[in-house]
Amino acid sequence: MTATPLGRDYRLLWSAAVSSRFGDALRTPALALLAATLTRDPRAIAAVTVAGQLPPLLFGLLGGVYADRWDRRRAMAAVDGLRAVVVAALAVLVATDRAGVLVLAATAALLATLGTLFDAASFAVLPALVPAAALPTANGRLQAGTALAGGFLGAPLAGLLFALAAPLPFTLDALTFAAAALLARSLRPTPTPRSCSCRPDELGEKGRFGGHNCKIGATRGVWAGVRFVRGEAVLWRVAVLSAGTNLAISALMAVLVLYALEVLRVPAAGYGLFMTAVVLGGLVGALGAGRIAARLGTVPALRAVLAVQTVALAGFALVRQPVAGGFTLAVFAAGSTVWNSLWAAYGQGRVPPELLGRVGAAQRVVALLTAPVGAALAGLAGAAYGVAPVVGAAAAVFALVTLAAWRAPRSERDARPAGVA
């Protein structure tokens, strides 16, 4: 990273994201393992997943408003500081045997609520730190770095640390959030957009134009991002397709720990290592996203990604052995990072700076609308029929989304991301 031309501030943002992702890679499998030690009821485990998915839907648009109204650098630092406190409190509860399923659900919900502001601010701040032509590369390296540090370091350690002492993964996660807060606070102040939501001919408070003097209205400000996405053909189409894929991905993730332990026979201590396959696939996908888009174009590349993911997920549903399961899951994860990198770069390069927070939040809200439904259905179906049919159903949903994507007419507004090589 020291040789990259993207600059000091990008390196700070990259380091903050890597630090935070390392902790997430410890906490996420540890939460799943902790829930599995408390209960083997798929409905209870899925409830923890749903608790973490509802806040982005309830508060995501509002998080975008404040990301456009507040200093994005300070917002990111404050959120990570608060998340450090929350996870540290969870570590104490785990150490004192007071962390039940309700505590896990409440923690997941609180972290996700704070994350709505952080996600909107980080999406909006990146175009102010790197040149527009470098956005595809910056997004790809950001995802590659988080995959490398979070997966190859965090995921293999998660199961081992949990086996040694259940509070350990959560304690380290709290420390990584604290480090990420300090790094985000070290970013140079980014320019404030001329106007948050005022028209060019409107005056802000005290008779001055623009910046934070203009209040973002509770109605017009919140829905401005949604209106922009709805009016941009490619952004809207990809958001709707993402909603379809997230229905399947959420169902898969809700039962993945049980599927790995019971169907693929992955040892509990090896679950973190098994999940390294996801990170490895994500790393490969992130590093190759720019080249794929340059060769195929944005929308054709996303269509191809959906087809590959469908085949990979179908293979994952059919295998009954850890190595084969890890390989197919890695291919599936590679497609996810390609999708996310290109979608983010496309939006960041075409959205006005004063709307970046709200548009990014609107994209996420539309894409995640189906996630709680998928997790809830997976819990109910897993309890009634077992977890194996849930994975098969997820592959079927992906096949339907892929068919819809390939049957949709090509948009004349599709463009190759600038600067991709």
Beta strands, then each sheet from edge to edge (+ up, - down):
end
